[in-house]
Amino acid sequence: MALSRVVLGLSTRRTGAFVRSLPSCFAITTNRRLSDNSSQNFKVEVQDDIATVTMSKNPGNTLDLNFFTEFSSLLDDVEKSSRGMILTSSIPKIFCAGLNLVAVSKLSSFEEVDNFLAGLEKFWFRLYTSKLATVAAINGHATAGGCAVTLACDYRIMTKGSDKPHVIGLNESRLGMILPFWLLHVFKDAIGNRNADLHAQLGTLFPAESAFKLGLIDEIASDEEILSVAQKQMKNVLKVADHSRYGTKMLFRRDLIEQYRQFGDKQRQKFSKILVNPDTQKLIKQMVMQLSKAK
């Protein structure tokens, strides 16, 4: 069934047929009990149809091929047991620090880079199109790819930070990168065309209050209360029938999904060429050196 034919009020059977028509990276499964899917990098707790997934991958919950694979497998299991997912972090002051720049700096060919970015896109769209209601409980910095993870979620709650304000934003331009079109699309959806245009170019990182005013996050909570606030929001969302909530969710996502189907591979290959550019590689390696010195 084409995405353009999805309408509000789909029956459960028709929604299932639509879901099965999506590409494999958007695959969704039927309900069953969740096995213990906690690992060294992710802790999963399920209560009242709500799974709380806590990222604990060092360093900084950075994104790499292992992260993409493990998270996608975890999401398969969570979808079989739960109706909603709260995503948060156990690493102090960091929700997700974006791409694993050490891993990226070691990619030596266009093919390796393109494979890496394909993994990123498959992971991101998997979360973006999940049948789960998703809440990002952002209890630390969410920069670059970390911000992208939050933008794949339905609702975003963030803490201010204490001694140093937590920040969120897409700062890829500072590393000589251009944002992929699908990420610009959701960034623009969140904060508006003019703000997205300006801040994507500048690579602006926002403290929580500024992010809230722009619409990049939906709510601010204290460090102590963020999970309870996320639980409250999730319980409110789950009062809506899953088929109608998810059907509406996919209506809002269908245009981007269709664009990605048509142009995703070609656009990713352009981005891959930028990432293997010597100037970009130089900036990434400089950033890796700075991060190593800061430890």
BAGU-168196 format. One record per residue (C-alpha): residue number from 1; x, y, z. Coordinates in steps of 0.02 Angstrom, whole numbers, padded with zeros to 5 digits. Each point is the difference from the previous one (the first is absolute). Last residue first. Example, Ala and Ser with C-alpha at 12.3 -4.5 7.8 and 13.67 -1.06 7.14 Angstrom:
BEGIN
+-----+--------+--------+--------+
! seq !     c1 !     c2 !     c3 !
+-----+--------+--------+--------+
!   2 !  00684 ! -00053 !  00357 !
!   1 ! -00069 ! -00172 !  00033 !
+-----+--------+--------+--------+
//
This chain:
BEGIN
+-----+--------+--------+--------+
! seq !     c1 !     c2 !     c3 !
+-----+--------+--------+--------+
! 295 !  02007 !  00659 !  01446 !
! 294 !  00009 !  00171 ! -00083 !
! 293 !  00156 ! -00046 ! -00096 !
! 292 ! -00091 ! -00145 ! -00084 !
! 291 ! -00145 !  00114 ! -00046 !
! 290 !  00115 !  00127 ! -00078 !
! 289 !  00090 ! -00135 ! -00100 !
! 288 ! -00166 ! -00069 ! -00063 !
! 287 ! -00053 !  00177 ! -00050 !
! 286 !  00160 !  00024 ! -00099 !
! 285 ! -00030 ! -00168 ! -00084 !
! 284 ! -00175 !  00054 ! -00050 !
! 283 !  00062 !  00167 ! -00068 !
! 282 !  00135 ! -00086 ! -00104 !
! 281 ! -00125 ! -00127 ! -00066 !
! 280 ! -00111 !  00143 ! -00057 !
! 279 !  00143 !  00084 ! -00091 !
! 278 !  00056 ! -00165 ! -00077 !
! 277 ! -00175 ! -00034 ! -00071 !
! 276 ! -00056 ! -00173 !  00056 !
! 275 ! -00151 !  00074 !  00090 !
! 274 ! -00048 !  00109 ! -00147 !
! 273 ! -00001 ! -00150 ! -00117 !
! 272 ! -00110 ! -00093 !  00124 !
! 271 ! -00124 !  00145 ! -00001 !
! 270 ! -00018 ! -00014 ! -00188 !
! 269 ! -00023 ! -00189 !  00019 !
! 268 ! -00135 !  00031 !  00131 !
! 267 ! -00095 !  00113 ! -00121 !
! 266 ! -00001 ! -00133 ! -00136 !
! 265 ! -00054 ! -00138 !  00119 !
! 264 ! -00138 !  00103 !  00081 !
! 263 ! -00079 !  00074 ! -00157 !
! 262 ! -00159 ! -00097 ! -00038 !
! 261 ! -00026 ! -00101 !  00158 !
! 260 !  00061 !  00146 !  00105 !
! 259 ! -00125 !  00117 ! -00080 !
! 258 ! -00139 ! -00126 !  00034 !
! 257 !  00051 ! -00015 !  00182 !
! 256 !  00007 !  00189 !  00016 !
! 255 ! -00176 !  00020 ! -00071 !
! 254 ! -00070 ! -00145 !  00104 !
! 253 !  00055 !  00064 !  00170 !
! 252 ! -00152 !  00105 !  00047 !
! 251 ! -00120 ! -00135 ! -00060 !
! 250 !  00106 ! -00128 !  00091 !
! 249 ! -00034 !  00081 !  00167 !
! 248 ! -00187 !  00008 ! -00037 !
! 247 ! -00005 ! -00187 ! -00033 !
! 246 !  00104 ! -00030 !  00155 !
! 245 ! -00120 !  00096 !  00112 !
! 244 ! -00153 ! -00077 ! -00082 !
! 243 !  00067 ! -00179 !  00010 !
! 242 !  00069 !  00021 !  00176 !
! 241 ! -00162 !  00062 !  00078 !
! 240 !  00031 !  00162 !  00096 !
! 239 !  00019 ! -00012 !  00189 !
! 238 !  00179 ! -00050 ! -00040 !
! 237 !  00047 !  00181 ! -00028 !
! 236 ! -00049 !  00049 !  00178 !
! 235 !  00097 ! -00147 !  00071 !
! 234 !  00151 !  00055 ! -00101 !
! 233 ! -00008 !  00178 !  00064 !
! 232 ! -00008 ! -00059 !  00180 !
! 231 !  00143 ! -00123 ! -00026 !
! 230 !  00107 !  00138 ! -00078 !
! 229 ! -00035 !  00114 !  00148 !
! 228 !  00047 ! -00143 !  00118 !
! 227 !  00160 ! -00026 ! -00099 !
! 226 !  00045 !  00185 !  00001 !
! 225 ! -00035 !  00027 !  00185 !
! 224 !  00170 ! -00005 !  00085 !
! 223 !  00096 !  00082 ! -00142 !
! 222 ! -00130 !  00137 ! -00008 !
! 221 ! -00121 !  00014 ! -00145 !
! 220 ! -00017 !  00105 ! -00157 !
! 219 ! -00134 ! -00038 ! -00132 !
! 218 ! -00030 ! -00013 ! -00186 !
! 217 !  00176 !  00011 ! -00071 !
! 216 !  00056 !  00078 ! -00164 !
! 215 ! -00151 !  00114 !  00011 !
! 214 !  00100 !  00162 ! -00011 !
! 213 ! -00046 !  00056 !  00176 !
! 212 !  00040 ! -00173 !  00067 !
! 211 !  00171 ! -00004 ! -00083 !
! 210 !  00039 !  00170 !  00076 !
! 209 ! -00048 ! -00061 !  00173 !
! 208 !  00096 ! -00164 ! -00020 !
! 207 !  00165 !  00074 ! -00055 !
! 206 !  00022 !  00009 ! -00188 !
! 205 !  00144 ! -00055 ! -00113 !
! 204 !  00011 !  00095 ! -00163 !
! 203 !  00084 ! -00080 ! -00152 !
! 202 !  00001 !  00168 ! -00089 !
! 201 ! -00073 ! -00063 ! -00163 !
! 200 ! -00124 ! -00115 !  00086 !
! 199 ! -00042 !  00147 !  00115 !
! 198 ! -00049 !  00122 ! -00136 !
! 197 ! -00100 ! -00113 ! -00115 !
! 196 ! -00082 ! -00091 !  00145 !
! 195 ! -00054 !  00165 !  00077 !
! 194 ! -00073 !  00061 ! -00165 !
! 193 ! -00088 ! -00164 ! -00041 !
! 192 ! -00083 ! -00034 !  00167 !
! 191 !  00064 ! -00074 !  00163 !
! 190 ! -00061 ! -00180 !  00004 !
! 189 ! -00054 ! -00031 ! -00180 !
! 188 !  00159 !  00086 ! -00060 !
! 187 !  00106 ! -00120 !  00103 !
! 186 ! -00106 ! -00144 ! -00067 !
! 185 !  00037 !  00048 ! -00181 !
! 184 !  00181 !  00048 !  00032 !
! 183 !  00028 ! -00178 !  00064 !
! 182 ! -00078 ! -00075 ! -00156 !
! 181 !  00103 !  00113 ! -00112 !
! 180 !  00166 ! -00057 !  00072 !
! 179 !  00093 !  00136 !  00095 !
! 178 !  00158 !  00065 ! -00082 !
! 177 !  00165 ! -00037 !  00087 !
! 176 !  00154 !  00109 !  00027 !
! 175 !  00009 ! -00043 !  00184 !
! 174 ! -00078 !  00165 !  00054 !
! 173 ! -00139 ! -00033 ! -00124 !
! 172 ! -00046 ! -00156 !  00099 !
! 171 ! -00061 !  00104 !  00148 !
! 170 ! -00179 ! -00062 !  00005 !
! 169 ! -00068 !  00048 !  00169 !
! 168 ! -00018 ! -00034 !  00185 !
! 167 !  00088 !  00071 !  00152 !
! 166 !  00009 ! -00042 !  00185 !
! 165 !  00047 !  00151 !  00105 !
! 164 !  00160 ! -00015 !  00105 !
! 163 ! -00003 ! -00008 !  00190 !
! 162 ! -00180 ! -00065 !  00003 !
! 161 ! -00078 ! -00066 ! -00159 !
! 160 ! -00159 !  00068 ! -00078 !
! 159 ! -00091 ! -00167 ! -00019 !
! 158 ! -00090 ! -00046 ! -00160 !
! 157 ! -00168 ! -00076 ! -00053 !
! 156 ! -00030 ! -00046 ! -00183 !
! 155 ! -00155 ! -00078 ! -00076 !
! 154 ! -00028 ! -00109 ! -00155 !
! 153 !  00179 ! -00061 ! -00019 !
! 152 !  00103 !  00009 ! -00160 !
! 151 !  00048 !  00178 !  00046 !
! 150 !  00079 ! -00066 !  00160 !
! 149 !  00116 ! -00114 ! -00100 !
! 148 !  00047 !  00145 ! -00115 !
! 147 !  00050 !  00103 !  00152 !
! 146 !  00122 ! -00138 !  00046 !
! 145 !  00061 ! -00002 ! -00181 !
! 144 !  00055 !  00180 !  00022 !
! 143 ! -00005 !  00036 !  00188 !
! 142 ! -00113 ! -00064 !  00137 !
! 141 !  00079 !  00054 !  00165 !
! 140 ! -00078 ! -00072 !  00156 !
! 139 ! -00162 ! -00068 !  00075 !
! 138 ! -00100 ! -00003 ! -00162 !
! 137 ! -00152 ! -00107 !  00041 !
! 136 ! -00047 ! -00039 ! -00180 !
! 135 ! -00180 ! -00061 ! -00010 !
! 134 ! -00060 ! -00128 ! -00126 !
! 133 ! -00176 ! -00067 ! -00034 !
! 132 !  00040 ! -00167 ! -00079 !
! 131 ! -00048 ! -00042 ! -00179 !
! 130 !  00177 !  00049 ! -00047 !
! 129 !  00017 !  00109 ! -00155 !
! 128 !  00131 !  00122 !  00067 !
! 127 !  00091 ! -00138 !  00095 !
! 126 !  00025 ! -00110 ! -00154 !
! 125 !  00032 !  00158 ! -00102 !
! 124 !  00148 !  00040 !  00111 !
! 123 !  00073 ! -00176 !  00003 !
! 122 ! -00011 ! -00020 ! -00190 !
! 121 !  00074 !  00173 ! -00024 !
! 120 !  00147 ! -00033 !  00115 !
! 119 !  00036 ! -00169 ! -00079 !
! 118 ! -00003 !  00080 ! -00174 !
! 117 !  00121 !  00130 !  00069 !
! 116 !  00124 ! -00134 !  00052 !
! 115 ! -00016 ! -00092 ! -00166 !
! 114 !  00028 !  00163 ! -00094 !
! 113 !  00155 !  00038 !  00103 !
! 112 !  00074 ! -00173 ! -00029 !
! 111 ! -00037 !  00009 ! -00187 !
! 110 !  00075 !  00175 ! -00016 !
! 109 !  00161 ! -00062 !  00076 !
! 108 !  00107 !  00024 !  00155 !
! 107 ! -00122 ! -00007 !  00145 !
! 106 !  00113 !  00018 !  00152 !
! 105 ! -00054 !  00179 !  00037 !
! 104 ! -00180 ! -00059 !  00006 !
! 103 !  00038 ! -00127 !  00137 !
! 102 !  00090 !  00131 !  00105 !
! 101 ! -00141 !  00122 ! -00039 !
! 100 ! -00131 ! -00114 !  00077 !
!  99 ! -00149 !  00098 ! -00065 !
!  98 ! -00104 !  00102 !  00120 !
!  97 !  00037 !  00040 !  00182 !
!  96 ! -00158 ! -00082 !  00068 !
!  95 ! -00087 !  00037 !  00165 !
!  94 !  00155 !  00063 !  00087 !
!  93 !  00011 !  00087 !  00170 !
!  92 !  00038 ! -00162 !  00095 !
!  91 ! -00019 ! -00157 ! -00107 !
!  90 ! -00157 ! -00095 !  00050 !
!  89 ! -00099 !  00059 ! -00151 !
!  88 ! -00182 !  00014 ! -00054 !
!  87 ! -00128 ! -00070 ! -00122 !
!  86 ! -00179 ! -00023 !  00059 !
!  85 ! -00094 ! -00129 ! -00102 !
!  84 ! -00186 ! -00028 ! -00024 !
!  83 ! -00122 ! -00140 ! -00044 !
!  82 !  00105 ! -00144 !  00066 !
!  81 !  00041 ! -00183 ! -00023 !
!  80 !  00032 ! -00035 ! -00184 !
!  79 !  00054 !  00178 ! -00036 !
!  78 !  00133 ! -00015 !  00135 !
!  77 !  00071 ! -00157 ! -00082 !
!  76 !  00021 !  00079 ! -00172 !
!  75 !  00067 !  00158 !  00082 !
!  74 !  00139 ! -00102 !  00083 !
!  73 !  00052 ! -00070 ! -00168 !
!  72 !  00005 !  00176 ! -00073 !
!  71 !  00100 !  00061 !  00149 !
!  70 !  00130 ! -00137 ! -00018 !
!  69 !  00026 !  00025 ! -00186 !
!  68 !  00009 !  00189 !  00005 !
!  67 !  00114 !  00002 !  00153 !
!  66 !  00120 ! -00126 ! -00079 !
!  65 !  00004 !  00104 ! -00160 !
!  64 !  00044 !  00160 !  00092 !
!  63 ! -00089 !  00134 !  00101 !
!  62 !  00077 !  00070 !  00158 !
!  61 ! -00085 ! -00039 !  00165 !
!  60 !  00129 !  00115 !  00080 !
!  59 !  00148 ! -00116 ! -00011 !
!  58 ! -00057 ! -00121 !  00058 !
!  57 ! -00172 ! -00076 ! -00023 !
!  56 ! -00124 !  00017 !  00143 !
!  55 ! -00166 !  00037 ! -00087 !
!  54 ! -00152 ! -00023 !  00111 !
!  53 ! -00156 ! -00071 ! -00081 !
!  52 ! -00158 !  00024 !  00103 !
!  51 ! -00135 ! -00113 ! -00070 !
!  50 ! -00181 !  00048 !  00032 !
!  49 ! -00139 ! -00131 ! -00009 !
!  48 ! -00033 !  00019 !  00187 !
!  47 !  00182 ! -00030 !  00047 !
!  46 !  00146 ! -00054 ! -00108 !
!  45 !  00183 !  00032 !  00043 !
!  44 !  00136 ! -00010 ! -00134 !
!  43 !  00183 !  00039 !  00031 !
!  42 !  00109 !  00033 ! -00152 !
!  41 !  00188 ! -00004 ! -00032 !
!  40 !  00053 ! -00144 !  00112 !
!  39 ! -00159 ! -00092 ! -00044 !
!  38 ! -00184 ! -00003 !  00042 !
!  37 ! -00109 ! -00101 ! -00117 !
!  36 ! -00083 ! -00108 !  00130 !
!  35 ! -00138 ! -00073 ! -00107 !
!  34 ! -00148 !  00110 ! -00039 !
!  33 ! -00169 ! -00087 ! -00012 !
!  32 ! -00089 !  00000 ! -00167 !
!  31 ! -00080 !  00130 ! -00112 !
!  30 !  00017 !  00005 ! -00188 !
!  29 !  00150 !  00067 ! -00094 !
!  28 !  00046 !  00156 ! -00094 !
!  27 !  00124 !  00014 ! -00144 !
!  26 !  00049 !  00177 ! -00051 !
!  25 !  00176 ! -00050 ! -00055 !
!  24 ! -00080 ! -00145 ! -00093 !
!  23 ! -00096 !  00116 ! -00116 !
!  22 ! -00183 !  00037 !  00044 !
!  21 ! -00142 ! -00106 ! -00070 !
!  20 ! -00016 ! -00100 !  00162 !
!  19 ! -00047 !  00161 !  00091 !
!  18 ! -00140 !  00036 ! -00122 !
!  17 ! -00073 ! -00174 !  00020 !
!  16 !  00009 !  00015 !  00189 !
!  15 ! -00090 !  00167 ! -00006 !
!  14 ! -00133 ! -00081 ! -00108 !
!  13 ! -00028 ! -00139 !  00127 !
!  12 ! -00002 !  00119 !  00149 !
!  11 ! -00127 !  00108 ! -00089 !
!  10 !  00061 !  00165 ! -00068 !
!   9 ! -00086 !  00148 !  00082 !
!   8 !  00106 !  00136 ! -00079 !
!   7 !  00059 ! -00034 ! -00176 !
!   6 !  00148 ! -00087 ! -00083 !
!   5 ! -00020 !  00007 ! -00189 !
!   4 !  00151 !  00112 ! -00030 !
!   3 !  00112 ! -00130 !  00082 !
!   2 ! -00039 ! -00122 ! -00139 !
!   1 ! -00073 ! -00168 !  00048 !
+-----+--------+--------+--------+
//
